[in-house]
Every structure is written in structure tokens, then in C-alpha cells.
Amino acid sequence: MSVPDRSIDPRLLSAAKDEFLKKGFDKASLAQICKAAGVTTGALYKRYNGKEELFSALVESTVKDMTEYVSGIGNTDLTGLTDRELFDSFSLAPETNRRWLRFLYDHKEGFTLLIRCSSGTRYENFHQDWTEKMNALDYKYYQEARRRGLAGKEITAEELHALTYSVWALFYEPFFLGFTREQLERHADTISRFADWHSALDIKKPQ
């Protein structure tokens, strides 16, 4: 009885990752992926239905980890926060930015595939979808601040979305440009100086 070649999946995924990062999903070649992995197209199709399923296999853990990363924030009972805690939640403090950037860097290849190489896949609108998810969360916090009289500016969810999209661009763009970890560490401070939710939404500091 023949022994299955357990090395095929890692080789396929590694070759696919390199091909997608180099050419993007649309221009990536399954034939080139198979050649680089040293396998036949038949061996690939025994494991994956096609190019998109192969791409999904490379990014699904990143999507899952990002979703889980914010799930605790989304499930927070905002009425239980003190005014100071609510105020602080709007702070893009350097250390807060570093935690996000370090998390994304730890998922660098999957995240880069999602935001730069996913055109033609079901993930091609990932950055817009993620911004919408984060905007819903931001607006939930804003509404609580507004209810308490902490937010002086009245703003719609659509108007806030424009701000949320702009802020997240500050986190996306370094991965388009291939920032190193050291550059990201410095970028965390730049984000903090550039984006000021407290000023934009007139969030008053509690006494």
C-alpha cells in the first residue's frame, strides 16, 4: 500500500502564497504554482477545487484571528464603562496602535494577500467590509458617549464611516508599502499624532 505524500500541502501552500503575493490572484497561474511546488495539477485538484479555494486556505486563519481579536471589544457592555474608560476607548495612543500593527505584522502574509492581492476572490472587498465592521463598533461607542453628553459633535453613521475608513487606511497602507517591523513601530507614533478622535468628535475629557 502506498504512503500518502504528506509534504504536498505545505509545498502547494508555500508556492501559492509566493505566486499570489507576486502577481495577485487574477494573474496567478495554477500551472506555475504546481511547477514551483513540484506537483501535478491532478494532485492539486485532489486537495483544492481550484485557485480560489487555494487562496482561501491561505487567508482564512488571518480572517478568523482578526475577527476574534475584536470580538471581545464588540461584546463589551458599554454601560458598565466609566466615563474615563469610554473617553480612553477613543484614544489612538501609540501603544494601542502598536498592538494592532504588531498583530497585523504577525499575520503579515495573510493580511497582505487580503488587502493587496484578493481581486477576483470572495475577499476582494475585505478592506471595505472590515471598515464597515469597525465603523459599526465605533458608532456604538460614539452613541454611548453622545448619550452621556461626552460627545459634543453630532454625526451620522455614514459620516463616521468616512473617518473610520481614513483611520484604517493608516493601518492598511504600510502593508501595501512593505513596511518593516521597525518602521511600523515608528508609524504607531505617527498615527497617534495624525488621527485625533477626541478632537474630531468633540469627546470631552471627564473631570
N, C-alpha and C positions, 0 to 999 in steps of 0.2 A: 504494500500500500504506500502511495506517495505521501510525502510530508508537505503540507502547505507552506509556501514561501511567505513567512511572516514579515519579511523585510519589504514587501511590495508597498503596503500602505504608507509607511513613513517616507519611502522614496518618491512615491507619487505626490504626496502632500508637499514635500520639500520642493520638488520640481515645479509643481503647480504654483506654489507660493512665489517662487522666483519669476516664473513666466507672467503671472498676473501683476506682480509689482513692476515688472519691466515694461509690459505692454498694455496693462489694463485688461479687463475681462473681454471686451468686444474683440480686441485684436489678438488675444492669446490663442495659441494653437494647441489643440489636444495632441496632434502628432508630435509637436516639439516637446510637449510635456512628457509624453511616453518615451520619446527618444532620450531625453535627459534623465529619466528615471530608469531607463534600461528595461522597459516592459513593453508588451504588445498592447494595441488598442483593445484587444479582446480581454486582456487581464484588467484593464481599466474599467471596461463596461461590466465586468463581473462584480465590481465594487461600487461603481457610481453610475447613475443614469446618464450622466453627461457632464458638460463643462460647468453648468450652474450648480449642480449638486456638489461637485468638487470644490467650487468656490465657497459654497455654504459651509462645507466641512471645515474650511479654514477660518471662517469668521464667526461661526455660531457660538463658540465659547466666549469670545470677546463681547458679543451682544448680550449673552447671558450674564456675564460678570458685570457689565455696565448697568444692566437693569437691576441686578441685585444690590449694586453699590448705592443706588439712590432709593431703593425700596424702603429702607428704614426712615429716610427723611420724609418720604411721601406719606408714611403711615403715622407720622408724629401727630399727637393730639395738640394742636396749636393753642388751644385754650389753656393748656397746662403750662405753657411757657411764660416766664416772667417778661415784663416789658423789655428788660435789658437783653434777655436771651433772644427775643424777637428782633430787637434792634441789631444785635450781633449777627443774626442769620442773614442780614443784607450786606454784611461786610465781605468784600473780596480781599481779605487780608492776605499778605504774601504766603503765610503758611497754609492757608486754605487752598490757595492757587497751587502751591507746591504739591499738596496731597493729590489734587486732581491730575496735575501734569505727571507726577510720578506714577500714578495709577495708569494713565494712558500710555506712558512710556513702557511700563511693564507689559502692556498689550500692544506694543508699537506696530508690529506687522499686521495684526488683525485690524487694528484701528485704521492704519494707513490704507489697507485694502478697502475698508468700508467707505472712507471719505474720498479716496482718490482713484480707486480702480474698479468701482462697482457698477458703472454704467452698463445697462443691459441685463442686470440681475434684479431680483426682487428687493435687493438692498440699495438700489441706485438713489433712492430718496432718503437714505438713512440719516444724513445730517439735518434735513428738514424735519423728518419725523422725530428725531431726538430733540431738536429745538422746540417742537410743539409739546413734547412731553415735559421738558424742563420749564417751558413757559406756563403750562398748567400748574406746575408746582410753585413757580414764582408768584403767579397770580393768587394762588391760595394763601401764601404768606402775606402778600400785599393786602388782600382783603381783610385779613385779621389785623394787620397794622392800621388799616383805614378804620376798621370798626372801633379800635381802641383810641382813635384820634392821634395816632403816631405818624400817619402818612398824610402830609398836607396836600399833596398833589392828587387830583382825581384823574384816573387814567383807565382806558378800556383794556380788555384782554388783547385786542388786536394791536393797540399802541404799545403795550408792554412786550408783545411778541417781537416787534421791531428792535427793541432794546435787547431782549434776550438773544435774538439771532446775532446781533452785533457783538455781544459779550462772548458768545460761544465761538464766534469767528476767531477770537483771540486765542482760543484753545485749539481750534482746528488748524489754523494756518501754519503753526510751527511744524506740523506733521506733513503738510504739503511741501514745506521747505527743507525737511530733513534735519531739524534741529538736533544737536547732541543733548545728552543729559545735562551737561554743564550750561548750555545755552538756555535750556528750559528752566533751570534753577534761577537764572538771571531774569528770564522772561516773567516769572511769577511776580517779581517786584514791579516790573513794568506794567503788568495788568492791573495791579493794585493802584498804581498811580493814575492810570489811564481811565479806568472804569470806576465810577463812584455812584452806587445805587442810592446811597443816603441823599446825595445832592439831587440826583435825577428825580427821585420820588418824594423829596422833601420829608425824609424819615427823621423824626425828631429824636434826639438822644434823651432817654429818660433821666430824670433828676436823681 
